[in-house]
Amino acid sequence: MGSVLEATAGGLVVSCQAPEGHPLRSPDAIARLAECAALGGAVAVRVNSPEDVRAARSAVDLPVIGLHKVRAADRYLITPAWDLAAALADAGADVIAAEATGRGDLPIAELAARVHDELGLPLMADVATFEQGTAAWSAGADLVATTLSGYTMDSPQSTEPDLDLVARLALAGVRTVAEGRLATDSHVRAAFAAGAHAVVVGTAITDPLALTRRLYAATPASAR
Ligand SMILES: CC(=O)N[C@H](C=O)[C@@H](O)[C@H](O)[C@H](O)COP(=O)(O)O
């Protein structure tokens, strides 16, 4: 368990995900993205669903952080049920990522204990607020990620990463991962300056559709 935490310290984790309907939505495409991440220097990849965990696991020799997104009325929930966590472990995940916002089927302390005792893996708790982060850390989470800040009613809405949350959690002694809307090298440097243990970058690296749309929107042709 300690080795994954050591391996990720000071590093870039690349989130290799593609939603239903996206041209990259296939385990093979996710595996190719994971290969790019590995060649580029990533210390781990973050992957959605057991089938993508299997694909990434066989493609790269890096720790695989597994999650399983489930569609709810307002947003995707991250691994909100125990069975989903267990299936990720079966698929070869090295870390289980799950939300610690109170919307999972287990209280966070029970989830952390079961991930440790039954799966033998570390838990990455995805949170939206400082209170959720410190609670998850006290409850035994190994990593606390700012993943959900900006996606819940109780967190600030912004197009920028929530580096203030990263700084507050790190200052409180929480092993904090900066995740969500990091898109530039300045964001990455600022996250580490704020005390991050690691950073996760997804869209800005692995979603050419989103990147194309953003740059297209800056063209005269987009106004036609
Ligand atoms: C909110 C939510 O469901 N976030 C998901 C968590 O796994 C992913 O959709 C994000 O891509 C990931 O967090 C990385 O963030 P960004 O793509 O902004 O670099």
The ligand as an SDF file (V2000), in Angstrom:
LIG
                    3D

 19 18  0  0  0  0  0  0  0  0999 V2000
  -16.2150   15.4370  -11.6480 C   0  0  0  0  0  0  0  0  0  0  0  0
  -15.8630   14.0820  -12.1950 C   0  0  0  0  0  0  0  0  0  0  0  0
  -16.7350   13.2480  -12.3750 O   0  0  0  0  0  0  0  0  0  0  0  0
  -14.5470   13.8850  -12.4630 N   0  0  0  0  0  0  0  0  0  0  0  0
  -14.1050   12.6460  -13.0550 C   0  0  0  0  0  0  0  0  0  0  0  0
  -13.3750   11.8470  -12.0930 C   0  0  0  0  0  0  0  0  0  0  0  0
  -12.7710   10.8520  -12.2940 O   0  0  0  0  0  0  0  0  0  0  0  0
  -13.4450   12.8210  -14.3980 C   0  0  0  0  0  0  0  0  0  0  0  0
  -14.4990   13.0510  -15.3210 O   0  0  0  0  0  0  0  0  0  0  0  0
  -12.4200   13.9480  -14.5730 C   0  0  0  0  0  0  0  0  0  0  0  0
  -11.9930   13.9250  -15.9160 O   0  0  0  0  0  0  0  0  0  0  0  0
  -11.2030   13.8330  -13.6670 C   0  0  0  0  0  0  0  0  0  0  0  0
  -11.5780   14.1420  -12.3620 O   0  0  0  0  0  0  0  0  0  0  0  0
  -10.0470   14.7530  -14.0550 C   0  0  0  0  0  0  0  0  0  0  0  0
  -10.4860   16.0720  -14.0910 O   0  0  0  0  0  0  0  0  0  0  0  0
  -10.2080   16.9990  -15.3850 P   0  0  0  0  0  0  0  0  0  0  0  0
  -10.7680   16.2300  -16.5690 O   0  0  0  0  0  0  0  0  0  0  0  0
  -10.9510   18.2630  -15.1110 O   0  0  0  0  0  0  0  0  0  0  0  0
   -8.7350   17.1980  -15.4890 O   0  0  0  0  0  0  0  0  0  0  0  0
  1  2  1  0
  2  3  2  0
  2  4  1  0
  4  5  1  0
  5  6  1  0
  5  8  1  0
  6  7  2  0
  8  9  1  0
  8 10  1  0
 10 11  1  0
 10 12  1  0
 12 13  1  0
 12 14  1  0
 14 15  1  0
 15 16  1  0
 16 17  2  0
 16 18  1  0
 16 19  1  0
M  END
$$$$
